[in-house]
Amino acid sequence: MGVNMSEDLKKRIIELFHEKSKGDKKMFYIRDVTKWLPDEDRHAVQDAVKVLLEEEVLKYWSSGSSTYLILAEFFPKEEPCS
């Protein structure tokens, strides 16, 4: 995958996360992301998501039994202990 294609795919993934995160749902499975882009190679989408995780645009969030992807700006802030 070329650099330009990768950058374009990353931008599209970020835009889709913003679009899909407008409602109450902010956390998605990787398979949700690949379904949003049916014309793209699943592995290319997964690779772009990995880069976005490394760049901290996206973050993993775990419920203990499931792991989700979430935009970093919506990541739950930890409550300070009093």
C-alpha positions as CSV (number, residue, x, y, z in Angstrom):
1,M,0.0,0.0,0.0
2,G,1.5,3.4,-1.0
3,V,1.9,6.2,1.4
4,N,-0.7,8.4,-0.3
5,M,-3.3,5.6,-0.3
6,S,-2.5,5.0,3.4
7,E,-2.9,8.7,4.3
8,D,-6.2,8.8,2.3
9,L,-7.5,5.7,4.0
10,K,-6.5,7.0,7.4
11,K,-8.4,10.3,6.8
12,R,-11.5,8.4,5.7
13,I,-11.3,6.2,8.8
14,I,-11.1,9.3,11.0
15,E,-14.0,10.9,9.2
16,L,-16.1,7.8,9.6
17,F,-15.3,7.6,13.3
18,H,-16.4,11.2,13.7
19,E,-19.5,10.6,11.7
20,K,-20.4,7.4,13.6
21,S,-19.6,8.9,17.0
22,K,-22.1,11.7,16.7
23,G,-24.7,9.6,18.6
24,D,-24.4,7.8,21.9
25,K,-22.2,5.1,20.5
26,K,-18.5,6.0,20.5
27,M,-16.8,2.6,20.7
28,F,-16.5,0.2,17.8
29,Y,-15.1,-3.2,17.0
30,I,-12.4,-3.4,14.3
31,R,-14.9,-5.5,12.2
32,D,-17.3,-2.4,12.3
33,V,-14.5,-0.3,10.8
34,T,-13.9,-2.8,8.0
35,K,-17.6,-3.0,7.3
36,W,-17.7,0.8,6.9
37,L,-15.3,0.5,4.0
38,P,-16.5,-2.6,2.0
39,D,-14.6,-1.6,-1.1
40,E,-11.2,-1.5,0.8
41,D,-9.0,-4.5,1.5
42,R,-9.7,-5.6,5.1
43,H,-6.0,-5.9,5.8
44,A,-5.3,-2.4,4.5
45,V,-8.0,-1.0,6.8
46,Q,-6.6,-2.9,9.7
47,D,-3.1,-1.6,8.9
48,A,-4.4,2.0,8.8
49,V,-6.1,1.5,12.1
50,K,-2.9,0.2,13.6
51,V,-1.1,3.4,12.5
52,L,-3.9,5.5,13.9
53,L,-3.5,3.7,17.2
54,E,0.3,4.3,17.1
55,E,-0.4,8.0,16.4
56,E,-2.8,8.0,19.3
57,V,-5.7,9.3,17.1
58,L,-7.5,6.1,18.1
59,K,-7.3,4.2,21.4
60,Y,-8.2,0.8,22.6
61,W,-10.9,0.6,25.3
62,S,-11.6,-2.6,27.1
63,S,-14.7,-3.6,29.0
64,G,-12.9,-6.6,30.4
65,S,-14.6,-9.0,28.0
66,S,-14.5,-7.0,24.7
67,T,-12.0,-4.6,23.2
68,Y,-13.2,-1.6,21.3
69,L,-11.7,1.2,19.2
70,I,-12.5,4.8,20.2
71,L,-11.4,8.2,19.1
72,A,-8.8,9.5,21.6
73,E,-10.9,12.7,22.1
74,F,-13.8,10.5,23.4
75,F,-11.6,8.2,25.6
76,P,-13.0,8.2,29.2
77,K,-10.9,10.3,31.5
78,E,-9.8,8.6,34.7
79,E,-11.4,10.0,37.8
80,P,-8.9,11.3,40.3
81,C,-8.9,9.3,43.5
82,S,-9.8,11.4,46.6
